[in-house]
Amino acid sequence: MAKPKPEGARRTSALGELMAGMIAADGPMPVDRFFALALGHPQHGYYMGRDPFGRSGDFITAPEVSQMFGELIGIWCAAGWQIMDAPAEWNLIELGPGRGTLMADALRACSVMPGLRDGLTVHLVEMSPELRKVQGETLQRAGVEPVWHDRLEDVPDAPSLIIANEFFDALPVQQIQKQAGRWHERVVGLDADGALAFGLAADPVPEALVPGWAAGADEGAIAELSPAREAVAREISRRITAHMGAALIIDYGHVRSGVGDTLQAITKHQFADVLSRPGEADITSHVDFETLAAAITAGGAKAYGPVTQGEFLTRMGLREREDMLRKRADARARIRLSRGAQRLVAGNQMGQLFKVLAVTHPDMPKPAPFNIEPEKRA
Ligand code: SAH
């Protein structure tokens, strides 16, 4: 029997060891394969066995920062339902619902609209069994029985409002890097000590795969491509165009496509090395909203924005909502409300990096807040 390794000698995670074995057997794996396994490996994937949110977890998301985030999205949904001509049967779909907090807050806010809840089915697209349990508990408290799916494609056709907050950043990206004038796929292999290490595939990728915006990039530049994200964007667009509906996509990322390595790992609210302990840190990359919007438009739907999260929430009435909630709040709750609002919209917190893209059926009028003139500053 092999002697157990002394504590501290294990350089990587259980999934890291498994990946090293796969690479030793089959050769280096492309970055998108590494990304997908790190998050979604059935036993060891980051999301598969844990609830990563909150102060004691690894990161915090907007719905966990303040109830007002989900509530304003609920108000957006109520307006969307009316613009869809108040369909009798309809779907509210959330992609990657985390703890179910956004959905619970949104439902509370949109339920003030008479008739809206009557023909509503809540559909959740979630891969993590652990998080499905948490979502079920959260929504049970809100009096809702959702239906879960592995993929958006599996949700039944009907007029739909679709919400995705910090979902797209969790879908894998491929990376390509320019070397001696040609683009090569970035891969994860093993270094001389057997540890996971980045490398480049020997053969260049076909020219057709290199996007136009990367063409003139400098030697050594890295470009990120995400067929997985584009496929979900196309499915959102197809569904909305065929059956009526609208969507809100919220995530961190850039308005225009451009080169750069944005792959990152987060654990305990700190950046970590991407390759050190796969399965134990969250892996994400920035969302390329220009490419996402192009996939939406190609599918037939209309895309609006993206605008910054700060602008979106302000134009949706964050301040007014805060004032309303303050009236019924005690001193501590008031502090929580104003800190939460600040964190959501401040440029140096979530207000600037996070963007919001709205999607509608081509015949629908402009959705909120794109139908409202931005506030004129005095
Ligand atoms: N929207 C939530 C959670 C964001 S974290 C919030 O704002 O708090 C990402 C979520 O997407 C998690 O629920 C995760 O389990 C889920 N997820 C990630 N990749 C997925 C995939 N490929 N398919 C389905 N769900 C996925």
Boltz pocket constraint, residues with backbone or C-beta under 6 A from the ligand:
constraints:
  - pocket:
      binder: B
      contacts: [[A, 39], [A, 40], [A, 47], [A, 53], [A, 61], [A, 62], [A, 63], [A, 64], [A, 95], [A, 96], [A, 97], [A, 98], [A, 99], [A, 102], [A, 125], [A, 126], [A, 127], [A, 128], [A, 131], [A, 149], [A, 150], [A, 164], [A, 165], [A, 166], [A, 167], [A, 170], [A, 171]]
      max_distance: 6.0
